[in-house]
Amino acid sequence: MKRFRYTITDVFTTQPLQGNQLAVFTDARGIPEALLQPLAKELGFSETVFVYPPKADGHVFIRIFTPDVELPFAGHPILGTAFVLGVALQAVEVRLETGMGIVPVVLDRDGARVIFGWMRQPIPTISPFTAEAETLAALGIKRSELPVEVYDNGIGHVFFALGSEAEVAALRPDLGRLAAHEATHIVGVNCFAGSGTQWKLRMFVPGKGVDEDAATGSAAGPLALHLSRHGRIPFGQEIEISQGAEIGRPSTLYARAEGNAGDVQAIQVGGSAVIVARGEFLL
């Protein structure tokens, strides 16, 4: 029998039992490959991280699993892992090697305690979305107030702009229809509304084992870029994104897109996290 230790962190929140749950296996070297996906499914969080020694010039190499699939990149697993490792590494910047390259996370501290982190995300590619009508029908809405495009930073996200935060909160999508489109078109279906620096987001990804996500770091950066490209906010403006209230996991994310429409220089996403539990599997 072997012991596989993990840490549970609530990400994009300062309050335990809120935000997006994450399990981090801080030393996955002894875990057989065949157990990675079953462990993620057993835990049942939207993502689980397995940490390995670095392959390049990062501090560690990480693998990210939903209950159903492995992902090359995701936001809340990167931020949460940086919080978990930050104390031990005593580094201002934690560099995480992912399937999309190295993602640096700059950590703010209060003494020894890590209190906030900013990750520099891969700059997404942008492409037309070819299933707008079907997805609108699955969401139960008539139209998007901004163009509907796919932003791919390792995970594909499509964005639908609604008229008010109340409309976003009232959504009751047909998850089965969304999952069917997801298999061939996208990963995350994002619906948002707001103005200025305050925005509300809901993200649905039923085809990957997560009906609705509590806090989606991989969507927060592209949302800031989408808003900047279409004139809702200026480039460089930091926005605050509320997510997760409808599933009882209120979360707060921060994001900004730097540069301009013709030359996006950086995508930054930030937030807090709290470590809430430690445990082990005996297998």
C-alpha positions in Angstrom: 0.0 0.0 0.0 1.3 3.5 -1.0 0.4 6.9 0.4 -0.4 9.7 -2.1 -0.6 13.0 -0.2 -2.6 16.0 -1.4 -3.6 19.5 -0.4 -7.0 21.1 -0.9 -7.2 24.8 -1.7 -10.1 27.1 -2.4 -9.1 29.4 -5.2 -10.2 32.9 -6.2 -11.5 33.6 -2.7 -10.2 34.7 0.7 -12.8 32.7 2.5 -12.7 28.9 3.2 -15.4 26.8 1.5 -15.9 29.4 -1.2 -14.2 29.9 -4.5 -13.1 27.0 -6.8 -11.9 23.8 -5.1 -8.5 22.3 -6.1 -6.6 19.3 -5.0 -2.8 19.4 -5.5 -0.7 16.3 -5.2 2.6 18.1 -4.4 4.8 15.1 -5.2 3.3 12.9 -7.9 6.4 11.0 -8.9 5.2 7.8 -7.2 1.7 7.8 -8.6 1.2 5.4 -11.5 0.0 7.0 -14.7 -3.1 4.8 -14.7 -4.2 6.3 -11.4 -4.1 10.0 -12.4 -7.5 10.2 -14.0 -9.2 8.0 -11.5 -7.9 10.1 -8.6 -9.2 13.3 -10.2 -12.6 11.6 -10.7 -12.6 10.3 -7.1 -12.0 13.8 -5.8 -14.6 15.3 -8.1 -13.3 18.8 -8.2 -13.3 20.8 -11.5 -9.6 20.2 -11.6 -6.8 18.3 -9.8 -3.1 19.0 -10.2 -0.2 16.6 -10.1 3.2 18.1 -9.4 6.5 16.8 -10.8 10.1 18.0 -11.0 10.7 20.6 -13.7 11.6 19.6 -17.3 12.9 23.1 -18.3 13.6 26.2 -16.3 10.4 26.3 -14.2 10.2 25.5 -10.5 7.9 22.5 -11.2 6.1 20.7 -14.0 2.3 20.2 -13.5 -0.4 18.1 -15.1 -4.0 19.2 -14.8 -7.0 16.9 -14.8 -10.8 17.5 -14.8 -12.9 14.5 -13.6 -12.9 13.3 -17.3 -9.9 14.6 -19.2 -6.4 16.1 -18.9 -6.0 19.8 -19.8 -2.9 21.5 -21.1 -3.7 24.7 -19.2 -6.2 26.0 -16.7 -6.3 29.1 -14.5 -7.4 28.2 -11.0 -5.2 25.2 -10.9 -2.1 27.3 -11.7 -3.0 30.0 -9.1 -3.9 27.4 -6.4 -0.7 25.4 -7.0 1.4 28.6 -6.8 -0.2 29.3 -3.4 0.4 25.7 -2.2 4.1 25.8 -3.3 4.8 29.4 -2.5 5.5 29.0 1.2 8.0 26.2 0.7 9.7 27.8 -2.3 9.9 31.2 -0.6 10.0 32.8 -4.1 8.4 36.0 -5.3 7.7 34.4 -8.6 6.7 30.7 -9.0 7.2 29.4 -12.5 4.9 26.5 -13.4 5.6 24.4 -16.5 2.3 23.4 -18.3 1.2 22.0 -21.6 1.1 25.6 -22.8 4.6 26.5 -21.7 5.8 28.2 -18.5 3.3 30.3 -16.6 4.8 32.6 -14.1 2.8 33.6 -11.0 4.0 36.6 -9.0 3.0 36.3 -5.3 2.2 39.0 -2.8 2.8 38.1 0.9 1.9 39.2 4.4 5.0 37.9 6.2 5.3 34.3 5.3 1.7 34.0 4.2 0.8 34.3 0.5 -2.2 36.5 0.1 -2.5 37.2 -3.7 -1.1 36.1 -7.0 -0.9 37.4 -10.6 -0.4 34.8 -13.4 0.8 35.8 -16.9 -1.3 33.6 -19.1 -0.7 32.5 -22.7 -2.1 35.0 -25.2 -5.1 33.3 -26.8 -5.7 32.8 -30.5 -9.0 34.2 -31.7 -11.2 32.6 -34.3 -14.8 32.7 -35.5 -17.4 30.6 -33.7 -19.4 28.4 -36.1 -22.2 27.1 -33.8 -23.6 30.4 -32.5 -27.3 29.6 -33.3 -27.2 26.1 -31.7 -25.4 27.4 -28.6 -27.8 30.3 -28.2 -30.7 27.8 -28.3 -29.0 25.6 -25.7 -28.5 28.6 -23.4 -32.1 29.8 -23.9 -31.1 33.3 -25.0 -31.9 35.1 -28.3 -28.6 36.9 -29.0 -25.3 38.1 -27.8 -24.7 41.9 -27.5 -21.1 41.5 -28.7 -19.6 39.4 -31.5 -19.3 35.7 -30.5 -15.7 34.4 -30.9 -13.5 31.6 -29.7 -10.5 32.5 -27.5 -8.0 29.6 -27.2 -5.3 29.7 -24.6 -5.0 25.9 -24.3 -8.7 25.8 -23.5 -11.2 27.1 -26.0 -13.7 29.6 -24.6 -16.6 31.3 -26.3 -18.3 34.4 -24.9 -21.9 35.5 -25.0 -22.7 39.1 -23.8 -26.0 39.5 -22.0 -27.9 42.7 -21.2 -27.7 42.5 -17.4 -26.2 40.6 -14.5 -29.7 39.5 -13.6 -30.0 37.8 -17.0 -26.8 36.0 -16.4 -28.0 34.8 -13.0 -31.3 33.6 -14.4 -29.7 31.3 -17.0 -30.9 27.7 -17.0 -29.0 26.2 -20.0 -29.8 22.8 -21.5 -26.5 21.1 -20.4 -27.1 18.1 -22.6 -27.2 20.2 -25.8 -24.2 22.2 -24.6 -22.2 19.1 -24.1 -23.0 17.8 -27.6 -21.7 21.0 -29.2 -18.7 21.1 -26.9 -17.3 17.9 -28.3 -16.7 19.4 -31.7 -16.5 23.2 -31.2 -15.4 24.5 -27.8 -14.7 23.7 -24.2 -16.2 26.6 -22.2 -19.4 28.4 -22.8 -19.2 31.8 -21.0 -22.1 34.2 -20.4 -21.3 37.6 -18.9 -22.7 41.1 -18.2 -21.5 44.2 -16.5 -19.9 47.6 -17.1 -16.8 49.5 -16.2 -14.6 47.5 -13.8 -17.4 45.2 -12.5 -18.4 42.0 -14.4 -20.4 38.9 -13.7 -19.5 35.6 -15.4 -21.0 32.1 -15.6 -19.1 29.3 -17.4 -20.6 25.9 -18.5 -18.4 23.0 -19.5 -20.6 19.9 -19.2 -18.8 17.9 -21.8 -15.7 17.8 -19.7 -17.3 16.7 -16.4 -18.0 20.1 -15.0 -21.6 21.4 -15.5 -20.8 24.9 -14.2 -17.5 26.2 -12.9 -17.1 28.2 -9.8 -14.2 30.3 -11.0 -12.6 30.1 -14.4 -9.1 31.7 -14.5 -8.6 30.5 -18.1 -11.7 32.5 -19.1 -11.0 35.6 -17.1 -8.1 36.8 -19.2 -9.8 36.2 -22.5 -12.9 38.0 -21.1 -10.7 41.1 -20.4 -9.3 40.9 -23.9 -12.8 40.4 -25.4 -14.1 43.5 -23.6 -11.0 45.5 -24.6 -11.2 44.5 -28.3 -14.8 45.5 -28.6 -14.6 48.8 -26.8 -16.3 48.0 -23.5 -13.1 48.8 -21.5 -9.8 50.3 -22.4 -6.7 48.1 -22.8 -4.8 47.9 -19.5 -7.9 48.4 -17.3 -8.2 45.9 -14.5 -11.6 44.3 -14.1 -13.2 42.4 -11.2 -15.2 39.3 -12.1 -17.8 37.7 -9.9 -18.5 34.1 -10.5 -19.9 31.0 -8.8 -22.7 32.4 -6.7 -25.3 30.3 -8.5 -23.6 27.1 -7.4 -22.9 28.2 -3.8 -19.2 29.0 -4.4 -18.8 32.7 -4.8 -15.5 33.7 -6.3 -13.7 36.9 -7.3 -11.2 37.1 -10.1 -9.2 40.0 -11.5 -7.9 40.4 -15.0 -6.5 42.8 -17.6 -5.3 42.7 -21.2 -2.3 44.9 -22.0 -1.3 46.3 -25.3 -3.8 47.0 -28.1 -6.0 45.1 -30.6 -3.2 44.7 -33.0 -0.5 43.9 -30.5 -1.7 42.1 -27.3 1.4 42.2 -25.1 0.2 40.4 -21.9 -2.8 38.8 -20.3 -2.8 38.9 -16.5 -5.2 37.1 -14.1 -5.1 37.4 -10.4 -6.7 36.4 -7.2 -6.4 34.9 -3.7 -6.6 31.4 -2.4 -6.8 29.6 1.0 -5.5 26.2 1.9 -8.3 24.3 3.7 -7.3 20.7 4.1 -4.6 18.1 3.7 -5.1 14.4 3.2 -3.8 11.2 1.6 -4.9 8.3 -0.5 -3.9 4.8 0.7 -3.8 2.6 -2.5 
